[in-house]
């Protein structure tokens, strides 16, 4: 086997590499915490190296969103759950529903419990996407730490064949997803504190990247004014109080007047549209 081939195989198993820490069960709590923190501290540098690709993905996705497209996250296990978490927070935070959507192998039950072999079905992701009447202006981001999850691979391959923009978010290089997706964000986080436990460092990296993608898109779509979430849903007292402070700041009016306007119109955006500062 040539050196190039062996290097590719080794790189593909980046997230499966053996931990640099041994005898974990013998470590005291402080040593465990130090080790986990040390590994997580490597995540930011890994993401920084992937920034050019993340930027390119956001710009391409933004064009599609402005033309009526949506952003789909597909994944299995931890990766799928992270996609659902990020997507589900866009409505309460930015007031947009059914624009960013998360789909997990095995369906909603898999959010809390593992569904055996769900990630091994190469055809199911496309079936799941069709439930949303997926179309050419949409974007599909396949999330897989290993870069070879069959559920994600199958979904990306079929989506691409239908002319849909496809993106991979992986924590390895030279992966099968890289060979399929139009663009692949590779965040090389390395071996986990517990060998192969990609819910840890790889999961942290994926969460940050997804947050960067969705937040940047929402800002570019005008869902933020200054640095304020003017479209957030007023679903509890904390958020109402935050909204009141925003109205006070933007309109330069007293607390009681700001609260009255906010409760009357139901959102910071509506107040600002009616009473432009």
C-alpha positions in Angstrom: 0.0 0.0 0.0 1.5 3.4 -1.1 2.1 6.2 1.4 -0.6 8.4 -0.2 -3.2 5.7 0.2 -2.2 5.0 3.8 -2.3 8.7 4.6 -5.8 9.0 3.1 -7.1 6.1 5.2 -5.5 7.5 8.3 -7.1 10.9 7.7 -10.5 9.4 7.1 -10.3 7.9 10.6 -9.3 11.2 12.2 -12.3 11.2 14.6 -11.7 7.5 15.4 -8.1 7.9 16.4 -7.1 6.7 19.9 -7.3 9.2 22.7 -4.1 10.9 23.8 -5.2 10.1 27.4 -5.1 6.7 29.0 -6.5 5.1 32.1 -9.3 7.6 32.4 -11.0 5.6 35.1 -8.0 6.2 37.3 -8.0 10.0 37.0 -9.5 12.2 39.7 -12.2 14.7 38.8 -9.8 17.6 38.4 -7.6 15.7 35.9 -10.7 14.6 34.0 -12.0 18.2 33.7 -8.5 19.5 32.7 -8.3 16.9 30.0 -11.7 17.6 28.6 -11.1 21.4 28.7 -7.7 21.0 27.0 -9.3 19.1 24.1 -12.1 21.5 23.7 -9.7 24.4 23.6 -8.5 23.0 20.2 -11.9 23.5 18.6 -11.6 27.3 17.9 -8.3 26.9 16.0 -9.8 24.1 13.9 -12.9 26.2 13.0 -10.7 29.2 12.2 -8.9 27.1 9.5 -12.3 26.3 8.0 -13.6 29.9 7.9 -13.0 30.5 4.1 -15.3 27.5 3.3 -17.9 28.5 5.9 -18.0 32.0 4.4 -18.5 30.6 0.9 -21.3 28.3 2.1 -23.1 31.2 3.8 -22.9 33.4 0.7 -24.2 30.7 -1.6 -27.0 29.7 0.9 -28.0 33.4 1.3 -28.6 33.8 -2.4 -30.9 30.8 -2.3 -32.8 32.0 0.8 -33.5 35.4 -0.8 -35.0 33.5 -3.8 -37.4 31.6 -1.6 -35.1 28.7 -0.7 -34.8 27.0 2.7 -31.9 25.5 4.6 -32.1 21.8 5.7 -29.8 20.1 8.1 -29.7 16.3 7.9 -27.7 14.1 10.3 -27.8 11.0 12.5 -27.3 10.7 16.3 -25.5 13.7 17.9 -25.0 15.4 14.5 -28.7 15.2 13.8 -29.7 16.4 17.2 -27.3 19.4 16.9 -29.0 20.3 13.6 -32.4 20.2 15.1 -31.3 22.3 18.1 -29.9 25.0 15.8 -32.9 25.0 13.5 -35.5 25.0 16.2 -34.0 28.1 17.8 -34.5 30.3 14.7 -38.2 30.9 15.3 -38.0 32.1 18.9 -34.8 34.0 18.3 -35.4 35.5 14.9 -39.1 35.1 14.2 -38.7 33.0 11.1 -40.3 29.6 10.8 -39.8 26.9 8.2 -36.7 28.5 6.8 -34.1 26.5 8.6 -35.1 23.0 9.3 -33.4 20.0 11.0 -34.0 16.4 10.1 -32.6 13.4 12.1 -32.3 9.8 11.0 -35.0 7.8 12.8 -37.4 10.7 13.1 -38.4 12.7 16.2 -38.0 9.8 18.6 -34.3 9.8 17.8 -33.9 13.2 19.3 -34.0 11.6 22.8 -33.4 7.9 22.1 -31.1 6.1 19.7 -32.9 4.4 16.8 -31.0 1.3 15.9 -29.5 1.2 12.3 -31.4 4.4 11.3 -28.2 6.0 10.2 -27.4 3.1 7.9 -30.3 3.6 5.5 -29.0 5.5 2.4 -32.4 6.1 1.0 -34.3 7.5 4.0 -32.9 11.0 4.1 -34.3 11.8 0.6 -37.7 10.4 1.7 -37.6 12.6 4.8 -36.7 15.7 2.7 -39.5 15.0 0.3 -42.0 15.5 3.1 -41.0 19.1 3.0 -41.4 19.4 -0.8 -37.8 20.1 -1.2 -36.9 22.1 -4.4 -34.0 23.4 -6.3 -33.5 26.7 -4.5 -33.1 24.9 -1.2 -29.8 24.0 0.5 -29.0 20.7 2.2 -26.2 20.6 4.8 -25.2 17.0 5.8 -23.7 16.8 9.2 -21.4 13.9 10.0 -18.3 13.9 12.2 -16.9 10.8 10.4 -17.9 12.1 7.0 -19.3 8.8 5.9 -22.7 8.4 7.6 -24.8 6.4 5.1 -28.0 8.4 5.9 -26.3 11.7 5.2 -24.4 10.4 2.2 -27.5 9.1 0.5 -29.4 12.4 1.2 -26.6 14.5 -0.2 -26.1 12.4 -3.3 -29.8 12.4 -4.2 -30.2 16.1 -3.5 -27.2 17.0 -5.6 -28.6 14.9 -8.5 -31.8 17.0 -8.3 -29.8 20.2 -8.7 -29.9 21.2 -5.0 -26.9 22.9 -3.4 -25.3 20.4 -1.0 -22.8 21.0 1.8 -21.0 18.6 4.1 -20.0 19.5 7.7 -17.4 16.9 8.8 -14.5 16.5 11.2 -12.3 14.5 8.9 -10.6 15.0 5.5 -10.8 13.0 2.3 -14.2 11.7 3.3 -16.9 10.2 1.1 -19.1 13.2 1.9 -16.3 15.4 0.4 -16.5 13.5 -2.8 -20.3 14.0 -3.0 -21.1 17.5 -1.7 -20.7 20.7 -3.6 -18.8 22.2 -0.7 -17.5 20.5 2.4 -16.6 22.3 5.7 -13.8 20.3 7.3 -13.2 21.0 10.9 -10.4 18.8 12.0 -10.8 18.4 15.7 -8.7 15.3 16.1 -8.9 12.4 18.6 -11.5 12.7 21.3 -10.9 12.6 25.1 -12.7 9.3 25.0 -11.7 7.5 21.9 -14.4 7.9 19.2 -16.8 9.8 21.3 -17.7 12.5 18.8 -20.5 13.9 21.0 -17.6 15.7 22.7 -15.0 17.8 20.8 -16.5 17.2 17.3 -20.0 17.9 18.5 -18.8 21.2 20.1 -17.2 22.2 16.7 -20.4 21.3 14.8 -22.6 23.3 17.2 -20.4 26.4 16.8 -20.3 26.1 13.0 -24.1 25.6 12.7 -24.6 28.6 15.0 -22.3 30.7 12.8 -24.2 29.7 9.7 -27.7 30.3 11.0 -26.8 33.5 12.9 -25.0 35.0 9.9 -27.8 34.2 7.6 -30.5 35.7 9.9 -28.4 38.9 10.2 -28.0 39.1 6.5 -31.8 38.5 6.1 -32.4 41.6 8.2 -33.6 39.8 11.4 -31.3 41.9 13.6 -31.1 45.7 14.0 -27.8 47.0 15.4 -27.1 44.0 17.7 -30.6 43.5 18.8 -33.0 40.5 18.1 -36.0 42.7 17.1 -38.0 39.7 15.8 -37.7 37.5 18.9 -40.9 36.0 20.2 -42.2 37.4 23.4 -42.8 34.1 25.1 -41.8 34.8 28.7 -41.3 37.7 31.0 -37.6 37.8 30.5 -38.0 38.4 26.8 -40.8 40.9 27.3 -38.4 42.9 29.6 -35.7 42.6 27.0 -38.0 43.9 24.3 -39.1 46.8 26.5 -35.4 47.8 26.9 -34.9 47.6 23.2 -37.9 49.9 22.5 -36.7 52.3 25.2 -33.3 52.4 23.6 -34.4 52.8 20.0 -37.2 55.3 20.6 -35.7 57.1 23.6 -38.9 56.8 25.6 -39.7 55.9 29.2 -40.2 52.3 30.4 -43.9 52.4 30.9 -44.5 53.9 27.4 -42.2 51.4 25.8 -43.9 48.5 27.6 -47.3 49.7 26.5 -46.3 49.9 22.9 -44.6 46.5 22.9 -47.6 44.7 24.5 -50.0 46.5 22.2 -48.1 45.6 18.9 -46.5 42.3 20.0 -43.0 42.7 18.7 -40.1 45.1 18.7 -40.0 45.2 14.9 -43.7 46.3 14.6 -43.2 49.0 17.2 -40.1 50.3 15.3 -42.0 50.2 12.0 -44.8 52.3 13.4 -42.8 54.7 15.5 -39.5 55.0 13.5 -36.7 56.5 15.6 
